Amino acid sequence: MARKVPLLKPAHVQAHLKFANDHLDYLEESWEKVMWPDETKIELLGHNSTKHVWRKKNNEYHSKNTIPTVKHGGVVPFCTAVRLMLPGSPKGLVGQVALFEMAKEHNSAFNTIIPQHLIEKLNLLGLNTSLCNWILDFLTGRPQAVRIGNSISSTTTLSTGAPQGCVLSPLLFTLLTHDCAPTHSSNHIIKFADDTTVVGLISRNDESAYREEVQRLTAWCGANNLSLNVDKTKEMVVDFRRAQSDLSPVIIDGSSVEIVKSTKFLGVHLADNLTWSLNTSSITKKAQQRLYFLRRLRKAHLPPPILSMFYRGTIESILSSCITAWFGNCTVSDRKTLQRIVRTAEKIIGVSLPSIMDIYTTRCIRKAHSIVDDHTHPSHTYFTLLPSGKRFRSIRAVTTRLCNSFFPQAIRLLNTKN
């Protein structure tokens, strides 16, 4: 639905342009405040339909003024990151105390990259000198201006950070943070773009390794011109023992980290009891909001192929988001709730749609094949062929939670298919 009239009048555009020119000396702060209005498309879905805008294709935009989407990939894929965090995985923390320390670096992490520091790390990684010089030239002396409509501010030169929205920026940030690795075998650090998560296994009430890892991460951030946002950092304790002990919160720079019962990790709601009712409720709410627009399109007499395309892009994509990580341990009630969304969409469109179980099975098999074919995948070692060379070795599970998790389920599906 395109707007016929610009969002702001010319007088407002000039006022915004004057603001941009007056604040070029504080570019990082101004970048977060300047609106990017013009003849755009508005958000059709969600409760922010009057607040967020999409700019025209190939136009520059600020990520904070667009509809929130999944962030750029980091060290591990999205679903892999969630699975590695879950105690139900083969590296799980069943029967132990697990602390999930949700650490998020500074909101403008890409803007804190020091090119010379990055080049030093690239040289240590053995990158070609010509490539390093090209990256250094790309990051330094970058002219930047603010554009509002047809008006462009004066230009300033930047020699720090990486361009926002550039496909190269997440890769450079990943290379910059490659040496942020755990020092203890009981800990695991998961990096996804500028989000960092520390997972620690605590045995016999010994928290020293975990707390030392957090302090090392804090020191590493300080040495690399990054800062941890303690207010946005959350800690979640997973403890299935009968006699649970009280744990003191982690301290970062003199501030204690809040301990929560649930948290949101890369769009997936995690609870300290590892149930998925909260995640299912959130998904169902989003899907029901989008069913309204599907009904409106049906009333507009759009053909079933167009309605099916809309369903796959706006509803099924939500239902299947990271489904391989959480659907296996959903309760029967949660599965019926999700399937009810699919049945409602079928009645609206008038065609048969894949059930939520079929989607889960297909995604599990597809993901398992991609892991088996990728020898560099962190979970590749879980898929081991038997001497026959036709079936994979099953993973022993002592709990139902582990038995229903992704890796055992995927191996069973692959063996059944073979």
Secondary structure, DSSP 8 states (H G I E B T S, - for coil): -B-SS-SS-HHHHHHHHHHHHHTGGGHHHHHHH----SS-EE--SSTTTTT-EE--TT----GGGS--------SS-HHHHHHHH-TTSTT--TTSEEEEEEEEB-TTGGGG--HHHHHHHHHHTT--HHHHHHHHHHHSSEEE--EETTEE---EEE-SS--TT-THHHHHHHHHTTT---SSTTEEEEEETTEEEEEEEEBTTB-HHHHHHHHHHHHHHHHTT--B-GGG-EEEEEE--SS-------EETTEE-EEESEEEETTEEEETT---HHHHHHHHHHHHHHHHHHHHHHHTT--HHHHHHHHIIIIIHHHTTTHHHHGGG--HHHHHHHHHHHHHHHHHHTS----HHHHHHHHHHHHHHHHHH-TTSTTGGG--B-TTSSSB-----SSHHHHTSHHHHHHHHHHHH-
